[in-house]
Amino acid sequence: MAMASRVLSKSKQLYAGQIVLQRGNLGPIRSYAKEAAPAGLKGDEMLKNIFFEVKKKFETAMSVLRKEKITIDPEDPAAVSQYANVMKTVREKADLFSEAQRIQYTIQTRTQNIPDARTYLLTLKEIRIKRGLTDELGAETLMMDALEKIEKELKKPLMRSDKKNMGLLLAEFDKINKKLGIRKEDLPKYEEQLELKIAKAQLEELKKDALEAMESQKKREEFKDEQMVDVKSLDIRNFI
């Protein structure tokens, strides 16, 4: 157990730090630094404010992790669900983005100045790929086909400022969603499924890291006769 204790104790702050510093979680802070700096506020003062904001989020995340039980078992649906709930609590208390909110924020910032519908759709595809998401239903192809149809009739690119024809495109998108069984009222369910998928992937990564760390420690003379523990039996709260 000494080996497991050393491994988890050494990595506890990195674990919480990864939660706070996940890509997209600092979106509001970036906006503050870029857009909302009070007149006369110097660069070092802005950086100091950002630092204290991140520190506050980090400490909040740690406080939750000290209380909540996490079982490192990505194959157990109950453990995955519990981990997802813990991460939700961390986000709510530390005012962090969920994955769906991070995606929404990325879309808003990346597409706000795009003038035409085609570039907009291609940018959405690029964001999806970079976030590691799959288009299992083939919605992107159908949406692009709908755009092709409208632009063929227009004989020119469809601009997002063209309210009339954008309305026609959105109507086509509604038909596609209906065909694929995608309903706006089901969005919370889709978001929950996404968070569970992410929770499972993160638990798999935690398990992999823990096993690799224990294997590495076991090569040391002081741990050569110690048996590796089952990662499922580890309680992170004991090492924070």
Disulfide bonds with the S-S distance in Angstrom:
none
